[in-house]
Amino acid sequence: MFGAIGFVIIPSTLASFIPHSTILALLKAKLDISFVSIFAALLAIFFKVGSEKEALKQVPWNTIILISGISMLISVAVEAGSIDLLAHWFSTRTSTASAPIILSLVAGTMSFFASTLGVVMPTLYPIVEGVANATGLAPTTLFSIITISGSFVGISPFSSGGALTLTGVTDEETRDKLFKQLLIIPFVSLALAIVLLLCGVIR
């Protein structure tokens, strides 16, 4: 597993330091983590590294199905025009004082159920220009609010960060205990983000 991950990460990392390398650029473009993982799994089965039945039993299918369902619901909401409605509401109902806090709450709430990098940022970044024009706030401030608030809450068990954390825990009892902890931490983190915002640290 770690070899497969390293096989993907190492060429990409080296390509950043050696940008003119044709081979590294090719590996970075062609190597996909899904393909490499499937190939590594097939090799493991072929060489009988372990029992595939036992391995499949350790997969947290409940968590995978949960995250897939939530991601689908978020995608449906975006396609239905919820973000356009949100942008319009921000432009007409918020002030310079309230917009940062509300935006932080929105980013945090979305990140509780969806990936910060994959959903929250791509969804909320496009409304920054409209909110900035309506409230007079600097776009850099709004981008910072979305990024920090979303990242702080991304450890939620319903988000990608928390889901990946739970996926790495094979013991059922430990996973249930961690699940409950990850339900509480995001709320504390979001409160901390709002405090930092009110104190002027996030600006």
N, C-alpha and C positions, 0 to 999 in steps of 0.2 A: 504493500500500500504506500509506504513512505517513499519507496523507490519510484513508483509511478508518479507521485506528486512531485518529487524532485526532478524527474525526467521532463516535467512540464515547466516547473518554476525556474530551474537553473538556466536553460537557454534564454528565457525571457529576461532574467536578471543580467546575464552576461551581455545580452544584446543592448541593454541600456548603457553599459560601460564601453562596449565595442560596437558602436552603431554602424560602422562600415563593413562589418563582417557579413558576407553574403550567406554563409552557411547558418549562422545564428539567426539572421533575419528570416530565412526559410523555415528553420525549426520553430521559431516563435510564431510564425503565421500558420503553419500546418499542424502543429501539435495541439490537439484538443484534449482537455482533461477527461471528458466523457469517453472518447475513443481509447485513450491510454488506459483508463481505469478498466474498461471492458476487456482490453487486450491483456492486462495484468491479471484480471480475474480468470480468464481462459487459461493462461499459463499456470496459475495456481491450481486450477482443476486438473489440468493435464499432468502436472508433476505431483499431484495428490498431496499438496501442502497441508490440507486439512479437509474436514468433511463439509461439503457444500450445504448439506441439510442443516448442520449445526450452525453454519455461518448465516444461513437465511433466517434461522430462528432468532439470531441476535440483532437482526435488522429491525429498527423501531418503526414498523409499518404505520402505526397509529400517528406518529409524529409526521411522517412523510405525507400521508393522506391529508392530515390537518393543514399542513403548510400549502399543499397543492390546491386544496379547496379554497383557502383564504386568498391565495394569489389569483385564483380564477375570479373570485367575487370582486376583488379590487380592480381587476382588468375590466370586468363587466361595468363596474361603476364609472370607470374612466371613459369607456366607450359610450356610455349613456349620457355623457356630458356633465357629470358632476363637477369636474374641475372648472368648466366654463361658468357654472353657477357659483362656485366658490370664488372665482376671480371677480365676478360681478358683485357678489356680496361684499367682498373685501373693498372693492373700489367705492362702494356707495354707503356702507354702514360702519366703517371703522375710521378711527382718527389716528393721528400721529402717536398718541399715548397708548391707545389700546391695540393697534395693529401688531406690534412686536409680540405682545403676550399671546394674542389670539393665534398668530402664526406659529408660535412656539407650541401651543396646545394642539393645533391641527397637525403639525409635523410629528409631534410626539405620539398623538393618537394613531396616526397612520402607520408610524413605525412600529407601534405595538402589535400590529397585525400583518405588516408587510416589510419587505426588505428596504432598508434605508437607501442603499445604492441603486437597487434595481427598480424600486417603485416610487419611494417618497421624493427623492431628488429629481428624477425625470418628470414627475407629476407636478411638483410645486415650483420648480425653477422657472417654468414658462410664465407663471403669474406674477413673478417678481417685478417685471417692468410696469405692469398695470398698478400694482400696489404702491410702488415707488412714486409713480406719477400722481396717484390719488392722495397719498399721505405726506409726500415730501421727504420720506426716509431714503437714505442712501441704499442703492441696490446691494452693495457689499455687506451692509448690515443685515439685510433680509436674507441674503444667501447664507451668512454665518448662522443666523437663527435657525434656518431650516436644517442646515448640516449638523450643527451641534445638538439641537433638540432631537433630531431624528437618530443621531448616533448614540446619544445617551440612553434612548429607550430601545435601541436595537437588540438588547439582550433578552427581550421578552421571549417566552417559549413559543409564541405564535409568530415571531419574526425569524428571519434567517439566522441571525446571530445566536439566539437562544436555541433554535432548532438544531443547529450544528453542534452546539454544546451538549444538548441532550442526546444527540445521535452517538456521541463518543462515549456515552455511559452505558455499559452493558448490563449492569445490575439493576433489576427492576425496582427494588426498594430504594436504592440510591437515586435512581432517575425520578421517581415520584417525589422524593424529598427535594431534589434540585428543581423540579418543575414548580413546586410551591414557592420556593425561594425566588425563582426567576419571575414569578408573578408580582412580587412585591418590589423588587429592586428597580424596575422601570419607573414606577410612580415616584420613588425617592429620587431617582436620577432626573426625572422631568422637573420635579420641584426644585432641585439644585440648579438646573438650567435656567429656570425662571428667576431664581434668586440672583444668579450671575448676570442675567439680563437686566434686572432692576438695579443692580449695583453698578452697571455700566461696564462690566468686564467683557460682555459680548456686545460689540458695537461695530 
